């Protein structure tokens, strides 16, 4: 099916939405992105783009911009949080040197995707909040605050955790509070900060940190198990003393970082089901967090959204009709993203072990790292070695 001249409305100007907009526009579609905010801005901190996401940015012609904006990672280091002793090290920099494993600020990724979308001819509409999604044939439509109705041959929901398009396809959902909260912060990095993601693990909590922006900044994400509920939002502030108290039993290295944190962001971690229905034959699809919200314990949220954007575009260009293309897209993406979401959930349990299971688990990782350092990394071949740009849809 030719995408030339096809009208597409994308709801949401995040990672997945902007990547999709550029991918479709490069193939001739007339793409409009609706964003409810008054400007494209990100309150987020750092994120990781593994090789499976980097290959999509390369295929979209944005790899030079990714290289310029990111820090190339060497490794992921697992550390015993209280003692500061190394547990094991995954040499992620060796995974696919042609693509690389990247650390970058979320705002920098959004900026390069936005520039790429605009350069490809995408129309961006700010202050366009969707009030209603209408899936009635023959063409899907959204109704904006104020009453304006917009129809398109294809409507795509890239509108995140609280997606109105997902709700229109699947009905309302109640998320499950995981009894975990996460703090996010960025601090100045120490001189010579190594391009390594450190995962400091402790009973009921862990902290991840890595450098950003040429090693000038250090990203921090700290997770604690707690009974108290925290709102599922990216825009709540917390007292930095609460964060320091939560990790008071960790090593001097971690405590030193946290002493420099001011006004961290706080959000509650909720578990959502992978959406049952991703598409409607009238010409509706969802992708990214709207389709498969994930806990942040495998660093795959952005890369999954990039993969979705490429596969949806490729399916549309390869199939004769929109319904056939959308069915193929869901069939290809749902099993993989379901597996990734499950793996991220399992990581939370592994990071937070206590007592004897913790001792046994850490000892096993140390032995495996010494005796067969490549074995741990090979367990992620299914994840990092996957290249959607080289695998045509069935």
N, C-alpha and C positions, 0 to 999 in steps of 0.2 A: 504494500500500500504506500503510495506516495504521500509524504508529509507536507509537500509544498503547498502552501496556502491554507493548510488546515488550521482552524482556530482552536487554541488551547488556552484554558484558564487554569493557572496554578495558584492555589490558596496557600500562602506562606512563603516568606523570603528567607528561610533558613538554609542550611547546607543542602538538604535534599531538594528543596524547591528550586534554588538557584542553579544547582547542577543540572537538574532536569530541564529547566528553562533554556540553558545554553545548549544542551544536547539536542533538544527539539528544534531550536532556532537554527542551529547549524545544518539541519536537514530540511530547512525551508518552512517550518511551521510558523504561524503567526501567534506568538506567545505573549500573554499578559499575566503578570504576577501581581496578585493582590496581597498587600501587607497592611495589617491593621495599625501599625505604629506610624508616627509622623516622620520617622527617619529609620534607616537601616543601622541599628546599633546592637551591640552585644554586651550583656553584662557578664557573660561567661568568662572563664579563665582559659587554661590550657586544654588541649586535646591531643590525641595521638592519631596519626594516619599511618596505618600499617601498609605493607606492600599491596594488599588486595584493594585498598582504597586509592593508593598512589597511582596504580595502573589506570584507573578511571580518569584521574586528573591528567595523566599523560595523553590518553586517548582524546580528551577534550581540548588538548592544546594548552593546558594550564600548568604543565609540569615545571617549566622554568620559573613561573611565579611561585609555585610551591617550594622549590629549592631556595629561592631568594627569601621567603618568609619564614622558613622553618629551620630547626636544628636537626641534623641527621643523627639518629640514635645509634649508639654502639650496642647497648645491652639493657636488659631488665634485670635488676639485682634484687633478690629476695633477702630480707634482713630480719633477724630477730629483734623486734622492737625494743624490749626492755634492755637487752644487753648491747645492742648495736652490732652483734656478730653476724657475719655473712652466712647465709644458708645455702643459696645456690645462685647461679648467674646464667641467664639466657642471652646468648650472643645474637640478638635480633638483627644487628647490622649485617650479619652474614646471610640472612635469609634469602633476599633477592636484591643483590647490590644494584641491579639495573633500575629498580623501583625505589628501594630504600624504605626505612622506617623513620617517621618524622614526628617531631614535637613542634607544635605551633600554637599561637594564641588563637582562640576561636574568632576573635574580631578580625584577625589577619586572613583567616580562611574565608570568612564571609566577604571580606573586601575583595579578595581576588576572584571569588565566584561572582560577585556582583559586577565587577568590571568585565568579566568574561561574558556574562549574560547581556549586559548593555551593548558591548561591542558586537555581539551576535545579532542585535536587533530586537531584543526583548523589551517590551513595554512594562515599566514598573509603576504601579499605582499605590501610593501611600495613603494612609487614613482611610483604608477600605476594609472595614470590619464586616465580616459575613454574619448576617443575622439568621439566614435560613438557607437550607440546601434543598433544591427541588429536583428529584430524580424522575419526574414524570416524562414519558416519551413526548415528542420524539428526540428532544435535546435536553441534556441536564442544564441546570441554571443555579445561580446563587442570587440571593436578594441581600443587598447591603443595607446597613443602617441608613435610614433615610428613604428606603424604598426602591432604589435603583435595582433593576433586574438585568443580569448578564448571562447570556446563553453562550454555549460553545460546543463544538463538535466533541471536545474532550475536556472534562473537568477533573483536575487532580488535586487531592487533598495532601498537602505537605505541611499541615497546620498543627503538627506536634501532638503533645500528650492529650490535650483537650480538644482534639479535632472534631469540628462540626461535620466534616465529610465522613469521617469514620462512624460517627453516631448515626448519620443518615443511612449508612450501609448496614450497620450492625445493631442499632439501638443503644440505649444508655448502658454504661458499664460502671460498676463499683470497684475501684482499685483496692488492693490489699496493702495495708501499712506493714512494712517488713520489720518494724521496730528497730530501724536503723535511720540515723540522720547523717548528713554529710556537710562539712564545712568546705568552702572554697576560698582560696586567697592567692595573691601573687605578691612576692616580696623581691627586693633586689637580690640578685645572685651573688655568691661569693666569687672572687676572682678565680678563673680557671675551672669553673664548674664543669665536671665531666658530663658528656652527653649520654647520661644513663638515667633510666627511670628506676627509682628506688622504692621498693614496697616494704615498709616497716610493719611487721605483723605482730599483733599482741592479742591476748585474751579479750574477746569482745570488741576489738577495734583494730584499725590499721590506717596507715597514712602512706600516700603515694606522692612522690615529688620528682620533678625533672625540670631542666632549664628551658627557657624560651628566649626568643628574640636575640639570637647570637650569643646566648649565654649571659645576657644582662639581667634577666629575670628568672625567678624560680617559682614554678607552679606548685601549689599544695592542694591536695584533696584529702581530707581526713574523715574517717567514718567511725561512728560509735554506735553500738547497740544500746537501745534504751526503750523503756516502756512508754515514755511520754511522747505523745504525737507531735509531729511538726508538719506544717503545711507543705503541700506539694507545690513549691514555687521556687523560681530561680532568683527572686528579688527580695528576700528577707535578709535583714542584717542580724548579727548576733554579737554579744559581748565577747571580745577576744579572750577574756579570762576564762569563760566557759570552755573554750577550745583548749587552752593551756592546762586547765585542771583535768580534762578528759585524758590528756596524754602526759600527765605528770610523772607516770612511772616509766616513760620511755627514755631512750638514751640521751646523753647531752647533745648529740647532733640534732635530733628532732626537737628537743626543748629549745635549743638555740634558734632554730628556724621560727618556732611558734612565738618566741619572745618578740619577734619583729613583725608579727601580724597585727594589723589594726582593722577593726570592723569587718570580720569575715562574713561572707555570704553563708547562709544556712538553708538547707532544704531537707524535707523528709523524703525518704526513699520508699516508693510504692511499687508493688509488683502488679503489672498489667498482663492480661492475656494477649498473646499474639492474636490479632484480629481474625475472626472466623472468615469473614468475607472482605476481600480486598478490592473487588471490582464489581461493576454493574454493566451489563451489555449495552445500556443506553449510552455509555461513554463516560464512566466514572471510575477512578482508581485512587488508591491511597498509597503512600510510601513513607519511608523514614519512620520517625517516632509515631506518626499517626497509625502505622500498620503494626509496628513491633517495638513498643517501648522496652528499653532494656535497663537493667541495673548497671552502674558504671564500673564493673569489676573485670571487664575484659577489654575495655577501651575500644569498643567497636561501633559505638553509636554513629559517628560521622562516616566511617567507612561503609557501614551497612546502607546508609542513605545514599552514598555515592554509587554503590553497586546497584541499588534499586533504580536510580535515575538512568543509568546506562542500559540496564536490562529492559526497562519499560520502553525507552526510546527504540532500542533494537527490535523488540517484539513488534512495535507499531510499524516499523519500516519493513519487516520481513513477512508479515501476514497480510492477507487480502482485505480483511475487515477489522474494524475496531473491536467487536466482540471476540473474535478469534485471537487477536493480539493480547487483549486484556486477560483472557483465560490462560494463555501461555505464560504471561508475566506472573500471574499468581502461582501457577504450577511450578515455575522455576524458583521463585523467591521464597515462598512460604516455608518449605522444608529447611532450607539453609538458615534463614533467620530464626526459625524456631530452635534449631540446634545451637546457634550462637547465644540466644537469650538464655537457654538452659545452662550453657557453660558459664556464662557470667554469674548466674545465680549460685552455681556450685562453687565458684571462686570465693564468694563471700564467706561460705562456711569454712573453706580451707584456710583463709587468712585469719579467721577469728578463733581458731581452736585453742583450747586450754587444757591444763592437766596432762595426763598421760598421753592422750591422743596427740597433743601438740608436740611433746617430746619425741614420740615415735615418728610423727610426720616429718618434723624438721631433720631428724637423724637420717631418715630415708632419703630425703632430698639432698642432704650433704653427700651421702655415699654415692647416690646416682650421679651427682654433679662431678665427683672425682673420678669415678670408674668409667662413666659413659656420658661425657658432657653433651654429646649430640642427641642423646635419646630424648631428653626433656624437650628440646626444640623441635624434634621430629614429630612430637605429638601434636604440634600445631600446624603441620603441613596442610591439613584440610582447610584451615582457616586462612593462613597467610599466603599459601601457594595458589589460592583460587584466583583466577583472572577472568572476570566476566567479559572483558573486551576480546578475549581470544577464544571464547566458547560460544558459538552461535546457538540460539535457542532451538529447542526441539520443534 
